[in-house]
């Protein structure tokens, strides 16, 4: 059973923030210090072990989010990358293999298909994959191309011209940073905590 991703994300962010705050602020507790969680009061008899509990919570949160959020499903970055890898970039040969955040703004679907609906779906998937910002949004135009067959009949194949504005790429970058924040935040928090514990 795959857990709910948003809950994993919130837990990992919370654990990372608590650990980072504890380490950066240099919080120290005296034996017998009192605290309250969910309205339940309790006494901290061994405060020296508190950082280890926070580290375990941080590790638990980041590993679960990394596994369920980045390894198993398609992350927003991987999803966009897969979609772009099926396109031809304007002025380049073959399918696009460049950067998701930098590159040409004009693309075309490949190969041409006889089914217009499939081409429209591919174009709509790309439009939905990139965030919109103010007036900037990905646009696509599906075109039909006529070909003469050997028997004299005419067939129509379809392809889409796709425009990805630079602002959409920039917003995609910030979206990816936000999505992976539970990982980067916990790595920073664990590193600072390790340095602090090593010094003491």
C-alpha positions in Angstrom: 0.0 0.0 0.0 1.5 3.3 -1.1 1.1 6.1 1.5 -0.4 9.5 0.7 2.4 11.6 -0.8 1.3 14.9 0.7 1.3 13.4 4.2 4.8 12.1 3.6 5.9 15.5 2.3 4.5 17.4 5.3 6.1 15.0 7.8 9.5 15.2 6.1 9.3 19.0 5.9 8.2 19.2 9.6 11.0 16.9 10.7 13.6 18.8 8.7 12.4 22.2 10.0 12.4 21.0 13.6 15.9 19.5 13.3 17.3 22.5 11.5 15.8 24.9 14.1 17.2 22.8 16.9 20.6 22.7 15.4 20.9 26.3 14.2 19.5 27.8 17.3 21.8 25.7 19.5 18.9 24.7 21.7 19.9 22.9 24.9 17.7 21.4 27.6 18.4 20.7 31.3 17.4 17.4 32.9 13.9 17.6 34.1 12.8 20.1 31.4 9.1 20.0 30.7 7.4 20.1 27.4 3.9 19.5 25.9 2.8 17.8 22.7 -0.8 17.7 21.7 -1.7 19.1 25.1 0.0 16.2 26.9 2.7 17.3 29.3 5.8 15.3 29.9 9.3 15.6 31.5 12.5 15.2 29.5 14.8 13.3 31.8 17.6 12.6 29.2 17.8 15.7 27.0 21.1 14.6 25.5 19.2 12.0 23.5 16.7 14.4 22.0 18.9 15.3 19.0 19.2 11.6 18.1 15.4 11.3 18.1 15.1 14.3 15.9 17.8 12.9 13.5 15.9 9.6 13.3 12.7 11.4 12.5 14.5 13.4 9.8 16.1 10.3 8.3 12.8 8.4 8.4 10.9 11.3 6.7 13.4 12.0 4.0 14.0 8.4 3.1 10.3 7.6 2.8 9.6 10.7 0.7 12.6 10.0 -1.5 11.4 6.5 -2.2 7.7 7.1 -2.6 8.0 10.7 -4.0 11.0 10.5 -6.3 11.8 6.9 -7.1 8.4 5.2 -7.6 6.2 7.8 -9.4 7.1 10.3 -12.0 8.2 13.4 -10.3 7.2 16.7 -12.0 10.7 17.0 -13.4 10.9 13.4 -14.7 7.4 13.7 -16.2 8.4 16.9 -18.1 11.7 15.4 -19.2 10.0 12.3 -20.6 7.5 14.4 -22.5 10.2 16.6 -24.0 12.3 13.6 -25.0 9.6 12.6 -27.4 9.8 15.9 -29.3 12.0 17.3 -32.0 13.5 20.7 -31.1 13.6 23.4 -33.8 17.0 23.5 -35.4 18.2 20.2 -33.9 18.4 16.7 -35.3 16.7 13.8 -33.6 14.7 13.8 -30.4 15.4 16.4 -27.8 18.0 15.4 -25.2 18.9 18.8 -23.8 18.1 20.7 -20.6 14.6 21.0 -19.2 15.2 24.6 -18.1 17.3 25.9 -20.9 16.9 25.3 -24.6 14.9 26.2 -27.7 11.3 27.4 -27.3 9.9 25.7 -30.5 9.3 22.0 -30.8 7.3 19.6 -32.9 5.8 16.1 -32.3 7.3 13.1 -34.0 6.5 11.0 -35.9 3.5 12.3 -37.8 0.4 10.3 -36.9 -2.8 9.4 -38.7 -4.8 9.8 -35.5 -5.4 13.5 -34.8 -6.7 12.8 -31.3 -3.4 11.1 -30.2 -1.5 14.2 -31.4 -3.8 16.5 -29.5 -3.5 14.4 -26.4 0.3 14.6 -26.6 0.2 18.3 -27.1 -2.3 18.8 -24.2 0.0 16.7 -21.9 2.9 19.0 -22.5 0.7 22.1 -22.0 -0.5 20.7 -18.6 3.0 19.7 -17.5 4.4 23.2 -17.5 3.2 25.8 -15.0 1.6 29.0 -16.3 2.8 32.4 -15.1 0.9 35.7 -15.7 0.5 35.7 -19.5 3.1 33.0 -20.2 1.8 29.5 -21.0 2.7 26.6 -23.3 0.8 26.7 -26.6 0.4 24.1 -29.3 -1.1 24.0 -32.8 -2.0 20.7 -34.5 -1.6 20.7 -38.2 -2.5 18.2 -40.9 -0.2 17.2 -43.8 -1.4 15.6 -47.0 0.5 12.8 -48.7 -0.2 11.1 -52.0 -0.1 7.4 -51.9 1.1 5.1 -54.7 -2.4 4.2 -55.7 -3.3 7.8 -56.2 -5.2 8.3 -52.9 -4.5 11.1 -50.5 -3.8 10.5 -46.8 -3.5 13.0 -44.0 -1.0 12.8 -41.1 -1.0 15.1 -38.1 1.7 16.8 -36.0 1.8 19.6 -33.5 4.0 22.7 -33.2 4.6 23.5 -29.6 5.9 26.7 -28.1 7.4 26.7 -24.5 8.1 30.2 -23.2 11.1 30.8 -21.1 9.0 32.0 -18.2 7.3 28.6 -18.1 10.7 26.9 -17.9 11.7 29.2 -15.0 8.5 28.5 -13.1 9.1 24.7 -13.8 12.5 25.1 -12.1 10.9 26.7 -9.0 8.2 24.0 -8.9 10.9 21.3 -9.0 12.8 23.0 -6.2 9.7 23.2 -4.1 8.8 19.5 -4.8 12.2 18.3 -3.7 12.4 20.6 -0.7 11.8 17.8 1.8 15.0 16.1 0.6 17.2 19.2 0.4 16.0 20.6 3.7 16.6 17.4 5.6 20.1 17.0 4.0 21.0 20.5 5.2 19.5 19.9 8.6 21.3 16.5 9.1 24.6 18.0 7.9 24.4 21.0 10.4 23.4 18.6 13.2 26.3 16.2 12.4 28.8 19.2 12.5 27.3 20.4 15.8 27.4 16.9 17.4 30.9 16.4 16.2 32.1 19.6 17.8 30.5 18.8 21.1 
